[in-house]
Structures are given as C-alpha cells and as structure tokens.
Amino acid sequence: MVQFFVGPGVSSSRFNIAFSNTAGNVGDSDSLNEWLTGISIKAGSITKLTRNIDLLLTYQFTQYNSIAGVQMEPLSEDTLRGSYKPNVNTVLIGFKVHPSDEITKDT
C-alpha cells in the first residue's frame, strides 16, 4: 500500500555569499553570512516494506526571504550591490522504523 502526503513547512538556513575582489583583484570585498527563513511545500509517498519498516520519498521546494548586500572597495570607492532570493529543491529518501507494538511475555 502506498500513501501520499502534501503539506507546508518553514525552515531556517544559513547562507554564505562570497563577493570576489574587484579593481584588478586589489579590492577588499567581504562575504555576506545571513540566516534566512523560508516557506516550503512538501510532497511525498510512504511505502510499507515490512511490518516495521516504511520507505519514504519526499520532494521539498523552499523559497527563502531575500538578502541584500552592499560592499565598498577601498581603492576605487565603488560600491558593489547584490540582492539574492534563494530557492532550494530537496529530495529526501529515508526509512521509518516502527518499534514493535506488541510485547509478548510467556507465562
């Protein structure tokens, strides 16, 4: 028997964005590190392999809030601006183990 599921989700992830040096590789650009929160939709299926083990297959699409960065180059005094809105596609495959529901005792 196969069961299907769909549902929303919320996740938080740290994004590291590295700016490259400019002005002939003489500039002093920095990187941008931020925690972003995203809203996702999940869909998947569950298949029973044995009495105590299920196989799960899940797809998740997450769109995170946007992040913007501004850096100034010390030699040219030019500014670098960037705006990012990450989207993440994730596929998960896993096993779900159910402990035995019945505890038997010989008397």
Backbone hydrogen bonds, N-H to C=O, Kabsch-Sander energy under -0.5 kcal/mol:
donor,donor_aa,acceptor,acceptor_aa,energy
3,Q,46,I,-2.6
5,F,44,G,-2.2
7,G,42,K,-2.3
9,G,40,S,-1.9
11,S,38,G,-2.2
13,S,36,L,-2.5
15,F,13,S,-0.5
15,F,34,E,-3.3
17,I,15,F,-0.5
17,I,32,L,-3.0
18,A,16,N,-0.5
19,F,17,I,-0.6
19,F,30,D,-1.0
26,V,22,T,-1.3
26,V,23,A,-0.5
27,G,22,T,-2.6
32,L,17,I,-3.3
34,E,15,F,-2.3
36,L,13,S,-3.1
36,L,34,E,-0.6
38,G,11,S,-3.3
39,I,63,Q,-1.9
40,S,9,G,-2.9
41,I,61,F,-1.9
42,K,7,G,-3.4
43,A,59,Y,-2.3
44,G,5,F,-2.4
45,S,57,L,-2.3
46,I,3,Q,-2.7
47,T,55,L,-2.6
48,K,1,M,-1.2
49,L,47,T,-0.6
49,L,53,I,-2.2
50,T,53,I,-1.9
54,D,96,K,-2.5
55,L,47,T,-3.3
56,L,94,G,-3.2
57,L,45,S,-2.2
58,T,92,L,-2.8
59,Y,43,A,-3.2
60,Q,90,T,-2.8
61,F,41,I,-2.1
62,T,88,V,-2.8
63,Q,39,I,-2.3
64,Y,62,T,-0.5
64,Y,86,P,-2.5
65,N,37,T,-2.0
67,I,84,Y,-2.9
69,G,82,G,-2.8
71,Q,80,L,-2.4
73,E,78,D,-2.8
77,E,73,E,-1.9
80,L,71,Q,-3.2
81,R,79,T,-0.5
82,G,69,G,-2.3
84,Y,67,I,-3.3
88,V,62,T,-2.9
90,T,60,Q,-2.7
92,L,58,T,-2.9
94,G,56,L,-2.3
96,K,54,D,-2.4
97,V,95,F,-0.5
98,H,52,N,-3.2
98,H,96,K,-0.5
104,T,102,E,-0.6
